[in-house]
C-alpha cells in the first residue's frame, strides 16, 4: 500500500463528539496480550506526533503554518485519548506496566530481526536485553504485591527471567548518544524503525515518570524511579539515530507516513473486531494528515513528497508476536556489552577509569541500595526464590540461580561470556 495514492478525507471531518470519543475498554481477562501492546504502541506514536507538532509550532513564525499544525494536532490528540481510554479501570498500574515491557521486548526484537542497517540493529539488540530485564523486575514486584503471575498477562509468549541486570544499565550520559542515520537516500524500513522505537520508548519513559508517585509501596516507587531513568537513556540512544539534518517539514512528512504505516500494520494484524475497526478509522485520519504534510512541504519548501520518500510502498506489516528464541540468542551473545560513546564495548575492554565505572560508583556505591536488586532479594526472602517463566534454563549460567540476584553480569569483567553483535546482511 502507498498511502500517498489513497484519497484523503477533509481533516475536520475527523472530529468526534464526547459520546464518540469515549471508547469501550477491553476486558483485561480476555484481551490478547498483543492487542494491548498495539494499543500502547499507538498511544506512544500519537504522543510523539503530537509533541513533534508542538515543537514545530514553537520554531516557526508563520501563523498560517501554525494553524495548519494545530488542526491536525487536535485530531491526533483525540485519537490518543481514545487509545488511552481503552485501558480498563480495573487494570492496575503494575499490570499495565507488564504490557509496556512486553511491547518493549517484542517490538524491539521484531524491528531488530528485519533491520538491514547493522548499526541500528546493534542499538536495538543492546537495549532489548535491558527492557527484557525490566519485565522480570516488575513481575517480581507484581507477584509480591498483587499475587498475579505475569506469564498469564503475557500469554506465555514472552519469557520472564533476568536479562542484562538493571543495575548494569546506569551509564554516563555521554555514552548513550549515538551516530545519526541519514534519512535521505536511506532505507525506508530503517527510518521507520528509528521513529517507531523512539516513540515507543518515549511513551514508556513518560508513563513511568508519571506513575512513579502512584505506586502502591515504597519499593514500587523506588523501582519505577530507577527504571524511568533507564528509559531516559534509551530515548537518548534511539532519538540520536534520527537524522537531525532533515527539516521540520520533512520530518512532519515522515511522522505522518510512520503513523499511516503503523495503523495499517495494526489493522492487518489485529484479531479483535472492535479494535480493528478503530485501526481502520484512524488509518483514514492519518492518510488525511499525510496528504496535508505533503501539501505543506510543497507550499513552504517547494519539495514533492517523492523527494523525501521515493519508495512509499509500505514495507511488510509490523507484527507483534513471540520472539523467545531471538531474545535468548541476543542474551547469550551480548550481555557483557555496555555503551561507549558512539559504540558498544565489552566491560572487560573498558579502561579502569572509564566513565561507565565512575558513574556506576556515583549512583550506586553499594548494590544494596539499588531498587531493582532489592525487589528480587525481597521476593527471594519471602518465597525462597525469584519469580520466573522460562522455557529452558537462562542462556547465561551466572543468571540461572533463582536464590541469588546476580549484580555482576554486564558491569564486572569476567561475570559472563559474550561474543559480539550480528548483522542481518
C-alpha positions in Angstrom: 0.0 0.0 0.0 1.2 3.5 -0.8 -0.8 6.0 1.4 0.1 8.9 -0.9 -2.1 7.3 -3.6 -5.1 7.0 -1.3 -7.9 9.6 -1.4 -7.9 11.7 1.8 -11.0 12.9 3.6 -11.1 16.5 4.9 -9.2 16.7 8.2 -12.0 18.5 10.1 -14.4 15.6 9.3 -12.4 13.5 11.9 -13.6 15.4 14.9 -15.8 13.4 17.2 -18.4 14.4 19.9 -18.0 13.4 23.6 -20.0 10.3 23.2 -18.0 9.1 20.3 -14.7 10.0 22.0 -15.2 7.6 24.9 -14.5 4.0 23.8 -15.4 0.7 25.3 -12.4 -0.6 27.3 -11.0 -4.0 26.6 -11.7 -6.9 29.0 -8.4 -7.5 30.8 -9.3 -11.1 31.4 -10.0 -11.8 27.7 -7.9 -9.4 25.6 -4.9 -10.7 23.6 -1.6 -9.5 25.0 -0.7 -8.2 21.6 -3.9 -6.2 21.3 -2.8 -4.4 24.5 0.7 -3.9 23.2 -0.6 -2.5 19.9 -2.7 0.0 21.9 0.3 1.1 23.9 2.4 1.4 20.8 -0.1 3.6 19.0 -0.7 5.7 22.1 3.1 6.4 22.1 3.1 7.0 18.4 0.3 9.6 18.7 2.1 11.3 21.7 5.3 11.6 19.6 3.4 13.0 16.6 1.6 15.5 18.9 4.7 16.8 20.6 6.7 16.9 17.5 4.0 19.2 16.1 4.2 21.3 19.2 7.9 21.7 18.9 7.5 22.6 15.2 4.9 25.3 16.1 7.4 26.7 18.6 10.1 27.0 15.9 8.2 28.8 13.1 6.9 32.4 13.0 4.3 31.7 10.3 0.9 31.7 11.9 -0.8 30.1 8.9 1.5 27.2 9.2 0.9 27.1 12.9 -2.8 26.9 12.3 -2.4 24.0 9.9 -0.4 22.2 12.5 -2.9 22.9 15.2 -5.8 21.4 13.2 -4.0 18.1 12.7 -2.7 18.1 16.2 -6.2 18.5 17.7 -7.4 15.4 15.8 -4.4 13.4 16.8 -4.9 14.3 20.5 -8.5 13.0 20.2 -7.1 9.8 18.8 -4.5 9.4 21.6 -7.2 9.9 24.3 -9.4 7.3 22.7 -6.5 4.8 22.7 -5.5 5.6 26.3 -9.1 5.1 27.5 -9.2 1.6 26.1 -7.3 0.6 29.3 -10.0 -0.6 31.8 -10.3 0.9 35.3 -9.7 -2.5 36.9 -6.3 -2.9 35.4 -3.7 -1.8 37.9 -0.6 0.4 37.1 1.6 -2.6 37.6 -0.5 -4.9 35.4 -0.4 -2.3 32.7 3.3 -1.9 33.1 3.7 -5.6 32.1 2.1 -4.7 28.8 4.6 -1.8 28.4 7.6 -4.1 28.9 6.2 -6.9 26.7 5.8 -4.3 24.0 9.4 -3.2 24.5 10.7 -6.7 24.2 8.7 -8.0 21.3 8.7 -4.7 19.3 12.4 -4.3 19.7 13.1 -7.9 18.7 10.8 -7.7 15.7 12.4 -4.4 14.5 15.9 -5.9 15.0 15.2 -9.1 13.1 14.2 -7.1 10.0 16.7 -4.3 10.2 19.3 -4.1 7.4 21.4 -1.3 8.9 23.9 -3.0 11.2 24.4 0.0 13.4 20.7 0.4 14.1 20.3 -3.3 14.7 23.1 -3.2 17.3 21.3 -0.4 19.1 18.1 -2.4 19.1 19.7 -5.6 20.3 21.6 -3.7 23.1 18.5 -2.1 24.6 16.4 -5.2 24.1 18.3 -7.0 26.9 17.6 -4.2 29.3 13.8 -4.0 28.7 13.8 -7.8 29.0 15.3 -7.5 32.5 12.8 -4.7 33.4 9.9 -7.1 32.7 11.5 -9.6 35.1 11.9 -6.9 37.9 8.4 -5.6 37.5 6.8 -9.0 37.5 8.5 -10.0 40.8 7.1 -6.8 42.3 3.6 -7.6 40.9 3.7 -11.2 42.2 4.7 -10.0 45.7 2.2 -7.1 45.9 -0.8 -8.4 44.0 -0.2 -12.2 43.7 -0.6 -12.0 39.9 1.6 -14.2 37.7 2.6 -12.2 34.6 3.0 -15.3 32.5 -0.8 -15.1 32.1 -0.6 -11.4 31.2 2.0 -12.0 28.5 0.1 -15.1 27.3 3.3 -17.2 27.7 4.6 -15.5 24.5 7.4 -13.7 26.3 9.8 -15.2 28.9 10.2 -13.6 32.3 13.8 -14.1 33.6 16.9 -12.0 34.1 18.5 -10.2 31.1 21.3 -7.7 31.5 20.7 -6.9 35.1 19.1 -3.4 35.6 22.0 -2.4 38.0 24.3 -2.5 34.9 22.1 -0.2 32.8 23.2 3.0 34.5 25.7 4.6 32.1 27.3 8.0 32.0 25.0 10.1 29.7 27.7 10.8 27.1 27.8 7.1 26.4 24.1 7.0 25.3 24.4 9.4 22.3 25.0 7.5 19.0 25.6 8.4 15.4 22.6 9.5 13.4 21.5 7.6 10.3 20.8 9.8 7.2 17.2 9.7 6.1 17.7 10.9 2.6 18.5 8.0 0.3 18.2 5.7 3.3 16.2 2.5 3.6 12.5 3.2 4.4 12.4 0.4 7.0 15.4 1.8 8.8 13.9 5.3 9.0 10.6 3.8 10.3 12.5 1.7 12.8 14.2 4.7 14.4 10.9 6.6 14.6 8.9 3.7 15.9 11.3 2.7 18.6 11.9 6.3 19.8 8.2 6.9 20.1 7.6 3.6 22.0 10.5 4.1 24.4 9.5 7.8 25.0 6.0 6.6 25.8 7.4 4.1 28.3 9.6 6.8 29.9 6.7 9.2 30.2 4.4 6.6 31.7 7.0 5.6 34.4 7.8 9.2 35.2 4.1 10.0 35.7 3.1 6.9 37.7 6.2 6.6 39.9 4.5 8.5 42.7 1.3 6.5 42.3 2.9 3.1 43.1 1.4 1.3 46.0 4.5 0.8 48.0 7.9 2.5 48.8 9.6 -0.4 47.0 7.4 0.1 43.9 8.1 3.9 43.9 11.8 3.2 44.0 11.7 0.6 41.2 9.7 3.0 38.9 12.2 5.8 39.7 15.1 3.6 38.7 13.7 2.2 35.5 12.2 5.5 34.4 15.8 6.9 34.3 17.0 3.9 32.3 14.2 4.6 29.8 15.6 8.2 29.6 18.9 6.6 28.5 17.0 4.5 25.9 15.2 7.5 24.5 18.5 9.4 24.2 20.1 6.5 22.4 17.2 6.0 19.9 16.5 9.6 19.2 20.2 10.2 18.4 19.8 7.8 15.5 17.2 10.0 13.8 18.5 12.3 11.1 18.8 15.9 12.6 19.6 17.4 9.2 16.0 16.9 7.9 13.8 20.0 8.0 10.8 20.2 10.3 8.5 19.8 7.2 10.4 16.8 6.0 10.1 15.2 9.5 6.5 16.1 9.6 6.0 14.0 6.4 8.0 11.1 8.0 5.9 11.3 11.2 2.6 11.1 9.3 3.9 8.4 7.0 5.0 6.4 10.0 1.6 6.7 11.6 -0.1 5.5 8.4 2.3 2.5 8.3 1.7 1.6 11.9 -2.1 1.9 11.8 -2.1 -0.2 8.6 0.1 -2.8 10.3 -2.3 -2.8 13.3 -5.3 -3.2 11.1 -4.0 -6.1 9.1 -2.7 -8.0 12.2 -5.5 -7.3 14.8 -7.7 -10.1 16.0 -10.2 -8.0 18.0 -13.1 -6.8 15.7 -13.8 -3.7 17.8 -10.2 -2.6 18.0 -9.6 -3.5 14.3 -12.4 -1.0 13.4 -10.5 1.7 15.4 -7.3 1.0 13.5 -9.1 1.3 10.2 -10.8 4.6 11.3 -7.5 6.1 12.5 -5.7 5.0 9.3 -8.1 7.0 7.3 -7.5 10.0 9.5 -3.7 9.7 9.2 -3.9 9.4 5.4 -5.5 12.9 5.5 -2.7 14.2 7.8 -0.1 12.7 5.5 -1.6 14.5 2.4 -1.7 17.7 4.4 2.0 17.3 5.3 2.9 16.7 1.6 0.9 19.9 0.7 2.7 22.0 3.3 6.1 20.6 2.2 5.3 21.6 -1.4 4.0 25.1 -0.4 6.8 26.1 2.0 9.8 24.3 0.7 8.9 23.6 -2.9 9.5 19.8 -2.5 7.5 16.9 -3.7 6.9 14.0 -1.3 8.8 11.7 -3.7 12.0 13.6 -2.9 11.7 12.6 0.7 10.2 9.2 0.4 10.9 8.0 -3.1 9.6 4.4 -2.5 6.5 5.0 -0.4 5.0 1.5 -0.8 4.8 0.2 2.8 7.3 -2.5 3.9 5.8 -5.7 5.3 3.3 -5.0 8.1 4.8 -4.8 11.6 3.6 -7.8 13.5 3.9 -8.2 17.3 4.4 -11.8 18.3 6.6 -14.3 20.2 10.3 -13.8 20.0 11.7 -16.2 22.6 14.5 -17.7 20.6 15.7 -14.4 19.3 15.9 -12.9 22.7 17.8 -15.9 24.0 20.3 -15.6 21.2 21.0 -11.9 21.9 21.2 -12.6 25.6 23.7 -15.4 25.1 26.0 -13.3 22.9 25.9 -9.6 24.0 25.0 -9.5 27.8 28.5 -8.2 28.7 28.4 -5.1 26.5 27.8 -1.5 27.6 27.7 1.9 25.9 30.9 3.5 25.0 30.3 6.9 23.3 29.0 6.1 19.8 29.9 2.4 20.1 29.2 -0.6 22.3 32.1 -2.3 24.2 32.6 -5.3 26.4 33.1 -4.2 30.0 36.4 -6.1 30.1 37.7 -3.8 27.3 37.0 -0.6 29.1 39.9 1.2 30.9 39.8 1.1 34.7 38.8 4.7 35.0 36.2 4.7 32.2 33.1 6.9 32.6 30.9 3.9 33.0 32.7 2.7 36.1 32.9 6.2 37.6 29.2 6.8 37.0 28.3 3.4 38.5 30.1 4.3 41.7 28.4 7.6 41.8 24.8 6.4 41.5 25.1 3.1 43.3 28.1 3.0 45.7 26.6 -0.2 47.2 24.4 -2.8 45.5 22.1 -3.0 48.5 20.7 0.5 47.7 19.7 -0.4 44.2 15.9 -0.7 43.9 15.8 -3.3 41.1 18.1 -5.6 43.1 16.1 -5.1 46.3 12.9 -6.2 44.6 14.4 -9.6 43.7 16.1 -10.0 47.0 12.8 -9.3 48.8 11.0 -11.9 46.7 13.7 -14.4 47.5 13.4 -13.8 51.2 9.6 -14.1 51.1 9.3 -17.1 48.8 12.7 -18.8 48.8 13.3 -17.9 45.1 12.5 -15.3 42.5 9.6 -15.5 40.1 10.3 -16.7 36.5 8.6 -18.0 33.4 11.3 -19.9 31.4 11.0 -22.4 28.6 14.6 -23.5 29.3 17.5 -22.5 31.6 18.8 -19.0 31.1 21.4 -18.8 28.3 23.8 -17.2 30.8 24.9 -19.7 33.5 25.5 -16.8 36.0 21.9 -15.8 35.7 20.4 -19.2 36.5 20.5 -19.1 40.3 16.9 -18.4 41.5 18.0 -17.8 45.1 20.5 -15.1 44.4 20.2 -11.9 42.3 23.3 -11.5 40.2 24.7 -7.9 40.2 27.9 -8.6 38.3 26.8 -9.5 34.8 27.0 -6.6 32.5 29.2 -4.5 34.8 32.1 -6.7 36.0 34.8 -8.2 33.8 34.5 -12.0 33.6 31.0 -12.2 35.1 29.7 -13.8 31.8 30.9 -14.7 28.3 29.8 -12.7 25.3 30.9 -12.9 21.6 29.6 -10.0 19.5 26.6 -8.4 17.8 25.5 -9.7 14.5 24.1 -8.1 11.3 21.2 -9.3 9.1 23.1 -8.7 5.8 
